[in-house]
Amino acid sequence: MFDHDVTMELIRRAQQGDEQAKTRLIEENTPLLKSIIRRYVGKGVEYDDLFQISSVGLLKAINNFSLEYNVKFSTYAVPMVLGEVKRFLRDDGYVKVSRSVKTQANKINQWVEAYRKTHQNEPSVEEIAAEFGLDTSEVVFIMDSTKIPVSLFEKINDSDDKSLCLMDKIPSQTKDEDLIDRVILKAVIKELTQREKKIIIMRYFRDMTQSDIAKQLGVSQVQVSRLENKILEKIKAKFSV
């Protein structure tokens, strides 16, 4: 843990809009967040959801903490983080999905399964929306609300090499939410091998096609596709630990 003076300086900078200081504070307080949310894991809420909500509580604590308080930051932060988690569990964590949404989700799921068998690939969100007369945002909402087993990293359009993931369809987040995601992703990527990191950087940060990556690595496009799927499964597993 940082000593008191370093923590106070980081909080001061964070309150002035320093994103790097916020990131350092989140990373340093991650063990604290994990200890808080551990008791709620396994109660019908995903670990990564709890971690994100607890991180929101931590950011609120950072923004509201007064440097004049004669207390440790962690002492101030714990009740605020707990309050955020409990509010989430009360207001969002256990809200029942309406019968109509469940019915629509079941129809979508059955259609997607039939599409896979016929076309040997995944339908795009646009294709699902067109089939059921919905907006793409409604499709994403229904699939997410009912926990249909589609990963955020799962391909939703395999019609060309530059296929998209469901994650690409989710609207952009607030600065703080982006910051939390960056911290989580940074921790996950650290655990990848050098080759895996290289593939992810080329594919998702440089927008290279699988064919281009295959040429760079001296392998086939099919091999790159398999490697990419394996890496995404590894990342997905880390997010849901």
C-alpha positions as CSV (number, residue, x, y, z in Angstrom):
1,M,0.0,0.0,0.0
2,F,1.1,3.6,-0.6
3,D,2.0,5.5,2.5
4,H,-0.3,8.3,3.7
5,D,1.4,11.2,2.0
6,V,1.6,9.4,-1.4
7,T,-2.1,8.5,-1.2
8,M,-3.1,12.1,-0.3
9,E,-1.1,13.4,-3.2
10,L,-2.7,11.0,-5.6
11,I,-6.2,11.9,-4.3
12,R,-5.4,15.6,-4.7
13,R,-4.3,15.0,-8.3
14,A,-7.2,12.7,-9.1
15,Q,-9.7,15.4,-7.8
16,Q,-8.1,17.8,-10.3
17,G,-8.8,15.4,-13.2
18,D,-5.6,13.4,-13.3
19,E,-6.7,10.1,-14.9
20,Q,-3.3,8.4,-14.2
21,A,-3.7,9.2,-10.5
22,K,-7.2,7.6,-10.5
23,T,-5.8,4.5,-12.2
24,R,-3.0,4.2,-9.6
25,L,-5.5,4.5,-6.8
26,I,-7.8,1.9,-8.2
27,E,-4.9,-0.5,-8.8
28,E,-3.5,0.0,-5.3
29,N,-7.0,-0.5,-3.7
30,T,-7.9,-3.5,-5.7
31,P,-7.2,-5.9,-2.8
32,L,-9.5,-3.9,-0.6
33,L,-12.3,-4.0,-3.2
34,K,-11.8,-7.8,-3.6
35,S,-12.1,-8.3,0.1
36,I,-15.3,-6.3,0.2
37,I,-17.1,-8.0,-2.6
38,R,-15.9,-11.6,-1.8
39,R,-18.8,-12.0,0.6
40,Y,-21.3,-11.3,-2.2
41,V,-19.9,-13.6,-4.8
42,G,-22.1,-16.6,-5.6
43,K,-25.3,-14.9,-4.8
44,G,-26.6,-14.6,-8.4
45,V,-24.3,-11.7,-9.4
46,E,-21.3,-11.9,-11.6
47,Y,-17.9,-11.2,-10.0
48,D,-16.9,-8.7,-12.7
49,D,-20.2,-6.8,-12.1
50,L,-19.5,-6.6,-8.4
51,F,-15.9,-5.4,-9.1
52,Q,-17.1,-2.7,-11.4
53,I,-19.7,-1.5,-9.0
54,S,-17.2,-1.5,-6.1
55,S,-14.8,0.5,-8.3
56,V,-17.5,3.1,-8.9
57,G,-17.9,3.4,-5.1
58,L,-14.1,3.8,-4.8
59,L,-14.1,6.6,-7.4
60,K,-16.9,8.3,-5.5
61,A,-14.8,8.1,-2.4
62,I,-11.8,9.5,-4.2
63,N,-13.9,12.4,-5.6
64,N,-15.6,13.2,-2.2
65,F,-12.7,12.6,0.2
66,S,-11.5,15.8,1.9
67,L,-7.8,16.1,2.4
68,E,-8.5,17.7,5.7
69,Y,-10.1,14.5,7.1
70,N,-7.9,13.1,9.9
71,V,-8.6,9.5,8.8
72,K,-7.0,7.0,6.5
73,F,-8.5,7.0,3.0
74,S,-9.4,3.3,3.3
75,T,-11.4,3.9,6.5
76,Y,-13.4,6.5,4.6
77,A,-13.7,4.4,1.4
78,V,-15.0,1.1,2.8
79,P,-18.5,2.3,3.8
80,M,-18.9,4.2,0.6
81,V,-17.9,1.1,-1.5
82,L,-20.1,-1.1,0.6
83,G,-23.0,1.3,0.2
84,E,-22.6,1.2,-3.6
85,V,-22.5,-2.6,-3.7
86,K,-25.6,-2.9,-1.5
87,R,-27.5,-0.3,-3.5
88,F,-26.7,-2.3,-6.7
89,L,-27.8,-5.6,-5.1
90,R,-31.0,-3.9,-3.9
91,D,-31.9,-1.9,-7.1
92,D,-30.3,-3.9,-9.9
93,G,-28.7,-7.2,-8.9
94,Y,-31.9,-9.1,-8.3
95,V,-34.5,-7.4,-10.5
96,K,-36.5,-10.1,-12.3
97,V,-36.7,-9.9,-16.0
98,S,-40.2,-9.5,-17.3
99,R,-42.0,-12.5,-18.8
100,S,-42.3,-10.7,-22.2
101,V,-38.5,-10.2,-22.3
102,K,-37.8,-13.8,-21.4
103,T,-40.2,-15.0,-24.1
104,Q,-38.6,-12.8,-26.7
105,A,-35.1,-14.0,-25.5
106,N,-36.1,-17.6,-25.9
107,K,-37.3,-17.0,-29.4
108,I,-34.1,-15.2,-30.3
109,N,-32.0,-18.0,-28.8
110,Q,-33.8,-20.7,-30.8
111,W,-33.5,-18.7,-34.0
112,V,-29.8,-18.1,-33.4
113,E,-29.2,-21.8,-32.8
114,A,-31.1,-22.7,-36.1
115,Y,-29.1,-20.0,-37.9
116,R,-25.8,-21.5,-36.7
117,K,-26.7,-24.9,-37.9
118,T,-27.7,-23.6,-41.3
119,H,-25.0,-21.1,-42.0
120,Q,-22.2,-22.5,-39.8
121,N,-21.5,-19.1,-38.3
122,E,-23.0,-16.5,-36.0
123,P,-25.7,-14.1,-37.1
124,S,-25.0,-10.4,-36.7
125,V,-26.9,-8.3,-34.2
126,E,-28.4,-6.5,-37.3
127,E,-29.6,-9.8,-38.7
128,I,-31.3,-10.7,-35.4
129,A,-32.8,-7.2,-35.2
130,A,-34.2,-7.5,-38.8
131,E,-35.6,-11.0,-38.1
132,F,-37.6,-9.8,-35.1
133,G,-38.3,-6.2,-36.0
134,L,-36.2,-4.8,-33.2
135,D,-33.5,-2.1,-32.9
136,T,-30.0,-3.5,-32.4
137,S,-29.9,-1.9,-28.9
138,E,-33.1,-3.8,-28.0
139,V,-31.4,-7.1,-29.1
140,V,-28.3,-6.4,-26.9
141,F,-30.6,-5.5,-24.0
142,I,-32.7,-8.7,-24.3
143,M,-29.7,-10.9,-24.6
144,D,-27.9,-9.3,-21.7
145,S,-30.9,-9.1,-19.4
146,T,-31.7,-12.8,-19.7
147,K,-28.1,-13.9,-19.6
148,I,-28.3,-15.8,-22.9
149,P,-24.9,-17.5,-23.2
150,V,-23.3,-15.2,-25.6
151,S,-20.0,-13.8,-24.6
152,L,-19.1,-10.1,-25.0
153,F,-16.1,-11.5,-26.9
154,E,-18.1,-13.9,-29.1
155,K,-18.2,-13.1,-32.8
156,I,-21.5,-11.6,-34.0
157,N,-20.5,-11.3,-37.7
158,D,-18.3,-13.8,-39.4
159,S,-19.2,-12.8,-42.9
160,D,-15.7,-11.3,-43.4
161,D,-12.3,-11.3,-41.8
162,K,-13.0,-8.2,-39.8
163,S,-15.7,-9.7,-37.7
164,L,-17.1,-7.8,-34.7
165,C,-17.7,-8.8,-31.1
166,L,-20.8,-8.1,-29.2
167,M,-18.7,-5.7,-27.1
168,D,-18.2,-3.5,-30.2
169,K,-22.0,-2.9,-30.2
170,I,-22.2,-1.6,-26.7
171,P,-22.5,2.2,-26.5
172,S,-19.4,4.1,-25.2
173,Q,-19.1,4.5,-21.5
174,T,-18.5,7.4,-19.1
175,K,-14.9,8.3,-18.4
176,D,-14.9,6.6,-15.0
177,E,-16.4,3.4,-16.5
178,D,-13.7,3.4,-19.2
179,L,-11.1,3.9,-16.6
180,I,-12.3,0.9,-14.6
181,D,-12.4,-1.3,-17.8
182,R,-8.8,-0.2,-18.7
183,V,-7.6,-1.2,-15.2
184,I,-9.2,-4.6,-15.5
185,L,-8.0,-5.2,-19.0
186,K,-4.5,-4.1,-18.2
187,A,-4.3,-6.7,-15.4
188,V,-5.6,-9.4,-17.7
189,I,-3.3,-8.6,-20.6
190,K,-0.3,-8.8,-18.2
191,E,-1.0,-12.5,-17.8
192,L,-0.9,-13.3,-21.6
193,T,2.2,-14.7,-23.3
194,Q,4.2,-12.4,-25.6
195,R,2.7,-14.0,-28.7
196,E,-0.8,-13.7,-27.3
197,K,-0.2,-10.0,-26.5
198,K,1.1,-9.4,-30.0
199,I,-2.0,-11.0,-31.6
200,I,-4.4,-8.9,-29.4
201,I,-2.5,-5.7,-30.1
202,M,-2.4,-6.3,-33.8
203,R,-6.1,-7.4,-34.0
204,Y,-7.8,-5.0,-31.7
205,F,-5.5,-2.0,-31.3
206,R,-4.2,-1.8,-34.9
207,D,-7.3,-3.1,-36.6
208,M,-5.3,-5.7,-38.6
209,T,-7.2,-8.5,-40.3
210,Q,-6.5,-12.2,-39.4
211,S,-4.9,-12.6,-42.9
212,D,-2.5,-9.7,-42.2
213,I,-1.6,-11.1,-38.8
214,A,-1.1,-14.6,-40.4
215,K,1.5,-13.0,-42.8
216,Q,3.3,-11.3,-39.9
217,L,3.5,-14.5,-37.9
218,G,4.1,-16.8,-40.8
219,V,1.1,-19.0,-40.1
220,S,-2.3,-19.6,-41.8
221,Q,-5.4,-17.4,-41.3
222,V,-7.1,-20.5,-39.8
223,Q,-4.4,-20.8,-37.2
224,V,-4.7,-17.1,-36.3
225,S,-8.5,-17.5,-35.9
226,R,-8.0,-20.5,-33.5
227,L,-5.3,-18.6,-31.5
228,E,-7.5,-15.5,-31.3
229,N,-10.5,-17.6,-30.0
230,K,-8.2,-19.3,-27.5
231,I,-6.9,-15.9,-26.2
232,L,-10.4,-14.4,-26.0
233,E,-11.6,-17.4,-24.0
234,K,-8.6,-16.9,-21.6
235,I,-9.5,-13.2,-21.3
236,K,-13.2,-14.0,-20.7
237,A,-12.3,-16.5,-18.0
238,K,-10.2,-13.8,-16.2
239,F,-13.0,-11.3,-16.3
240,S,-15.4,-13.8,-14.8
241,V,-13.2,-15.3,-12.1
